[in-house]
Amino acid sequence: MSLRTPEAGGIEPIELSQDLPLPLYLQLAKHLRNQITSGKLAEYDALPGERELADRFGVSRVTVRKALSSLTAEGLLNKRQGSGWFINSSTHVEQRLSALTSFSEDMASRGLQSGTVWLDRSISRATPEEALLLNLRPGDQVARLNRLRLADKTPLAIELSVVPTKYLPDPFGFEGSLYQHLRNLGHPPHRALQRLSAVRLIPDLARQLELPEGAPALYIERRTFLEDGAPLEFVASHYRGDAYDFVVELNLT
């Protein structure tokens, strides 16, 4: 059975089907998510009430509430006590994985103003795992750069970079792009390997990214190499799941 909603309140019509394997609340959440991220529903706009949405979409209020709660967990909606549900369409970025760029360079290419809140800058001994990933000897020192990355003042990612001190002797010696600073020091990044996985944010990370605890995020580990194959950097990052799409172009060989 198919259910068709009327066009109202800026929300486009959609067909919800009880015959699909995807539950109705997830079908509704997907549709509203597309409306928000495409800009068809403007930031800070109020959604119609749960009863009105249920009538418009021909579903129960429980279904509507589950859909809205799902979007709230993703950071796309805010629920204000006594006032209803409001759009929270934060900065959305689409990043291709075919090029090696820094966060600052990536935001600049999109016309966004990048920003940084330093959480930690220090030098310490590499952990056994870091020593293995960076081909270091036990006791070798590394520079640690832990940053909250912003785009147009919106927090998008928490990024921990670990670089051997032979390549970055002074972690306080720059403020902008780390990759540009490494190029200036004569150590230009050449290639990288990345691993992506889906996670839910623990309380501290969620607070820093201004999201609810347990909100979805992308966890990315990257190893960056010099042209001669020597490991230059290890990065562990958490990206907002509601703000980032990673795109890969595939070609037939």
Disulfide bonds with the S-S distance in Angstrom:
none
